[in-house]
Amino acid sequence: MYFTIGFILVFVSVIGGYVGIGGALHVLWQPFEFLIIGGAGIGQFIIGNPKSVISGVIGSFGKIFKGSKFDKVSYLDLFSVLYLVFRVAKTKGDLALEGHVDAPEDSPIFNLFPGFSSNHHALNFLCDYLRLFTLGTTRAHEAEAVMDQELENTHNEEHLISNAIDEMGQAFPALGIVAAVLGIIHTMGSITEPPEVLGHLIGGALVGTFFGILLSYGLVSPMASSLRKTHQADSRYLECIKVALIAHMQGYAPQVSIEFARKLLPPDIRPSFIEVEVKIQTIPSDILRPNSIEVEEITEAIPSDI
């Protein structure tokens, strides 16, 4: 919403100010100048980036306009999931998590919070490291090093995407000059025309410089900045999971582990300690009880002669 408001404010201010000083709007309509600048900008973007970055930029437009999807409610759900997972591990051992991490789509814990389970990146991140716990990983510093490297890789991929947009924005002023120079070349070919015709041609040529600078500093570069900040906000979500997992590995109680993660959040989206406690208390008490199928499977696995 704020991005849209800013976008409207930029263009209304610029165009409104131009009209206010007596400028004619029809002079600004130079479709071939727009074609030169926009087409060349997109072309250099395609030339300078691999397919993964191009598809990443295309898939990031929703984030640019909407911002980070993680709010206080999202983090309350995350802390509830982590609390339940750690509670199972504390009471039944890490091996009790095996069924949840091998088939997360069937896990009663994850299914209780669809906002979390629908985030496949976060779900896979959590399940991958819980699986290491079930395999006997006990050294917190080693697990933390691996997590940090994975998060760094994710950060680098996101950085490539926002950088690609920023580089395209930085190219538009130069491409505007290219369009302006071509316009001047066209004007010089009409040097014998009367002054009013030459004035119109020169004005049209200068629109290229104007449009390139406006497109760069008024739209594309702010888009890159907005996306960069959204990526930073989103990375906190995985950071919270990491910190809670490390605290759990170090032997802290579930409430303490999620408290470590809660303290990472900025004040505007950080739920209070009481809000987290209330959220945990609203979890159905029977969520961790084995269902009838599991009981039957356990019963059938017991030899009859015992």
C-alpha distance (Angstrom), angle and dihedral (degrees) to the residues before:
residue distance angle dihedral
M1 . . .
Y2 3.81 . .
F3 3.81 90.9 .
T4 3.82 90.2 55.0
I5 3.81 91.6 47.9
G6 3.81 90.7 50.3
F7 3.81 92.2 46.7
I8 3.81 91.6 52.0
L9 3.81 91.7 45.4
V10 3.81 92.6 52.7
F11 3.79 95.7 51.0
V12 3.80 96.4 38.5
S13 3.81 89.8 51.0
V14 3.80 94.5 48.0
I15 3.81 98.6 41.3
G16 3.80 92.9 36.7
G17 3.79 91.3 51.7
Y18 3.80 91.0 49.0
V19 3.78 92.4 50.8
G20 3.80 89.7 44.4
I21 3.79 92.6 61.4
G22 3.78 90.5 50.3
G23 3.80 101.3 -92.6
A24 3.80 118.9 157.8
L25 3.81 113.8 -122.7
H26 3.79 94.4 -150.4
V27 3.80 89.9 65.5
L28 3.82 89.6 62.5
W29 3.78 91.9 56.1
Q30 3.80 101.0 94.1
P31 3.83 106.0 146.3
F32 3.80 95.0 178.0
E33 3.80 91.1 53.4
F34 3.81 87.5 52.1
L35 3.80 89.8 48.8
I36 3.80 92.5 52.6
I37 3.80 94.3 48.1
G38 3.80 99.6 38.1
G39 3.79 96.2 40.8
A40 3.80 93.9 46.5
G41 3.81 91.1 46.0
I42 3.78 93.0 52.6
G43 3.79 90.1 43.3
Q44 3.81 94.2 54.2
F45 3.81 88.5 46.1
I46 3.82 90.6 55.7
I47 3.81 92.3 44.9
G48 3.80 93.8 50.1
N49 3.80 101.0 46.3
P50 3.81 137.1 59.0
K51 3.78 122.5 -120.4
S52 3.81 93.2 -99.1
V53 3.81 92.1 57.7
I54 3.81 93.0 44.8
S55 3.80 91.7 51.9
G56 3.80 89.2 43.8
V57 3.80 91.4 55.1
I58 3.80 91.5 48.5
G59 3.79 90.6 49.8
S60 3.80 92.4 48.1
F61 3.79 98.9 62.4
G62 3.80 91.3 92.7
K63 3.81 90.2 55.8
I64 3.80 91.1 49.7
F65 3.79 92.3 57.7
K66 3.81 99.5 33.7
G67 3.80 102.8 34.0
S68 3.79 123.8 -151.0
K69 3.79 115.6 -10.6
F70 3.80 93.4 -151.8
D71 3.78 113.3 99.4
K72 3.80 134.5 155.5
V73 3.81 92.2 -74.8
S74 3.82 91.0 52.7
Y75 3.79 91.3 53.3
L76 3.80 92.8 46.7
D77 3.81 87.9 56.1
L78 3.80 90.9 46.7
F79 3.80 93.0 51.3
S80 3.79 89.9 48.3
V81 3.81 91.5 52.8
L82 3.80 91.6 48.0
Y83 3.79 91.8 47.1
L84 3.80 92.2 52.8
V85 3.80 93.0 46.0
F86 3.79 93.0 49.3
R87 3.79 91.2 45.0
V88 3.80 90.7 55.6
A89 3.79 90.7 48.0
K90 3.81 92.5 48.5
T91 3.80 96.7 47.2
K92 3.81 101.5 34.9
G93 3.80 104.4 19.3
D94 3.79 131.3 -105.6
L95 3.81 91.8 -75.5
A96 3.80 88.3 68.2
L97 3.81 87.5 69.6
E98 3.79 93.0 61.6
G99 3.80 95.3 92.2
H100 3.81 91.9 48.5
V101 3.81 95.8 50.6
D102 3.81 96.5 40.7
A103 3.80 93.2 52.0
P104 3.81 107.2 18.8
E105 3.79 91.1 164.4
D106 3.83 88.0 65.9
S107 3.79 96.7 40.9
P108 3.83 113.4 118.9
I109 3.80 88.4 -150.6
F110 3.79 96.8 54.9
N111 3.81 94.3 37.7
L112 3.79 89.8 56.1
F113 3.82 88.0 67.0
P114 3.83 109.0 43.3
G115 3.81 91.3 174.7
F116 3.79 89.0 64.9
S117 3.81 98.6 36.3
S118 3.81 91.3 52.1
N119 3.82 89.5 59.0
H120 3.80 96.2 83.8
H121 3.80 94.9 -177.3
A122 3.80 93.8 55.3
L123 3.81 92.5 40.1
N124 3.79 92.4 52.2
F125 3.80 91.2 45.2
L126 3.80 91.8 53.8
C127 3.81 95.1 42.5
D128 3.80 93.6 48.0
Y129 3.79 92.5 58.0
L130 3.78 94.6 39.4
R131 3.79 86.0 55.1
L132 3.79 89.0 55.8
F133 3.81 87.8 54.4
T134 3.80 90.7 53.9
L135 3.81 88.7 50.8
G136 3.79 91.4 56.8
T137 3.82 104.8 -94.4
T138 3.81 106.5 158.5
R139 3.82 106.8 156.2
A140 3.76 107.5 98.4
H141 3.82 96.3 -167.0
E142 3.81 92.1 55.1
A143 3.80 92.7 48.7
E144 3.81 90.3 46.9
A145 3.81 91.4 53.4
V146 3.81 90.8 53.4
M147 3.81 91.9 46.8
D148 3.79 91.6 49.4
Q149 3.80 90.9 52.0
E150 3.81 92.1 49.2
L151 3.80 91.8 48.5
E152 3.81 89.7 47.5
N153 3.81 90.1 53.1
T154 3.79 90.4 50.9
H155 3.80 90.4 47.9
N156 3.82 91.1 50.9
E157 3.81 91.6 51.3
E158 3.79 91.3 50.7
H159 3.80 90.5 45.3
L160 3.81 90.1 56.2
I161 3.80 90.0 54.5
S162 3.81 96.5 50.0
N163 3.81 90.6 41.5
A164 3.80 91.2 53.6
I165 3.81 90.5 55.5
D166 3.80 91.4 45.6
E167 3.81 92.3 50.5
M168 3.79 90.3 51.0
G169 3.80 89.0 51.4
Q170 3.79 91.6 50.6
A171 3.80 90.1 52.7
F172 3.81 96.1 55.9
P173 3.85 97.5 77.5
A174 3.82 90.4 54.0
L175 3.79 91.0 45.6
G176 3.81 88.0 50.1
I177 3.78 88.1 57.0
V178 3.83 89.1 50.6
A179 3.81 89.6 53.6
A180 3.80 90.6 46.7
V181 3.80 92.4 50.4
L182 3.80 90.6 50.6
G183 3.79 88.3 49.9
I184 3.80 90.8 51.8
I185 3.81 90.0 49.2
H186 3.78 88.5 53.2
T187 3.81 89.7 47.8
M188 3.81 92.6 51.5
G189 3.79 87.9 56.3
S190 3.80 87.4 60.0
I191 3.79 96.6 45.5
T192 3.81 92.0 129.2
E193 3.81 92.2 61.0
P194 3.83 119.9 104.7
P195 3.85 119.2 -88.9
E196 3.81 95.2 -101.2
V197 3.81 90.5 56.8
L198 3.80 92.9 45.4
G199 3.80 90.2 48.1
H200 3.78 91.0 54.2
L201 3.81 91.6 48.5
I202 3.81 93.4 48.2
G203 3.80 90.8 47.1
G204 3.77 90.2 51.4
A205 3.80 90.5 50.4
L206 3.81 91.9 51.8
V207 3.80 89.9 52.5
G208 3.82 86.2 73.5
T209 3.81 91.9 61.5
F210 3.81 90.9 44.0
F211 3.80 94.1 48.7
G212 3.82 94.1 45.8
I213 3.81 92.8 52.2
L214 3.81 93.5 43.8
L215 3.79 92.2 47.6
S216 3.80 91.3 50.0
Y217 3.80 103.3 44.0
G218 3.77 99.1 24.0
L219 3.81 100.9 46.0
V220 3.81 123.5 -1.7
S221 3.82 101.1 44.5
P222 3.83 91.5 46.1
M223 3.82 87.5 50.4
A224 3.80 89.7 55.6
S225 3.80 90.9 47.8
S226 3.80 91.7 48.8
L227 3.80 92.0 49.7
R228 3.81 91.4 47.8
K229 3.81 91.0 54.1
T230 3.81 91.1 46.5
H231 3.79 90.6 52.8
Q232 3.79 89.7 50.5
A233 3.81 90.8 50.9
D234 3.79 91.7 47.7
S235 3.80 92.3 49.2
R236 3.81 89.4 62.7
Y237 3.78 88.6 67.6
L238 3.80 92.4 62.3
E239 3.80 90.6 39.3
C240 3.80 89.1 58.1
I241 3.80 90.2 52.4
K242 3.80 90.6 49.1
V243 3.79 95.1 49.7
A244 3.80 92.3 47.0
L245 3.81 92.2 48.9
I246 3.81 92.2 50.4
A247 3.81 91.2 48.4
H248 3.80 89.4 50.7
M249 3.80 91.0 50.3
Q250 3.79 89.1 52.5
G251 3.78 89.9 58.5
Y252 3.80 103.2 -103.2
A253 3.79 121.5 150.3
P254 3.84 116.2 -99.6
Q255 3.81 92.4 -106.9
V256 3.81 91.2 52.7
S257 3.81 93.4 46.4
I258 3.78 93.5 54.8
E259 3.81 90.3 43.0
F260 3.82 88.7 60.5
A261 3.80 88.5 53.1
R262 3.82 93.2 45.9
K263 3.80 91.9 57.0
L264 3.83 90.5 61.2
L265 3.79 92.6 68.7
P266 3.81 125.5 93.9
P267 3.83 115.4 -112.9
D268 3.81 95.9 -105.8
I269 3.82 93.7 64.6
R270 3.80 101.8 21.0
P271 3.82 112.6 113.0
S272 3.77 114.6 -140.3
F273 3.78 122.4 -108.7
I274 3.81 89.3 -107.9
E275 3.82 92.2 50.9
V276 3.79 90.3 53.5
E277 3.80 91.4 48.1
V278 3.81 91.9 49.7
K279 3.81 91.0 48.1
I280 3.80 91.7 51.8
Q281 3.78 91.9 48.9
T282 3.81 91.3 54.8
I283 3.83 91.8 60.5
P284 3.83 109.5 111.9
S285 3.80 108.9 -98.2
D286 3.80 93.3 -135.0
I287 3.81 96.4 54.1
L288 3.81 92.8 101.9
R289 3.78 97.2 42.8
P290 3.82 116.0 107.8
N291 3.77 113.4 -105.8
S292 3.78 123.8 -127.2
I293 3.80 93.9 -95.4
E294 3.78 92.1 54.7
V295 3.79 90.6 48.4
E296 3.80 91.1 51.2
E297 3.80 91.7 48.9
I298 3.79 91.1 50.6
T299 3.80 91.4 47.2
E300 3.81 93.0 49.9
A301 3.80 90.5 49.9
I302 3.83 91.7 59.2
P303 3.83 112.0 92.4
S304 3.80 112.3 -112.9
D305 3.80 93.7 -130.7
I306 3.80 94.1 63.8
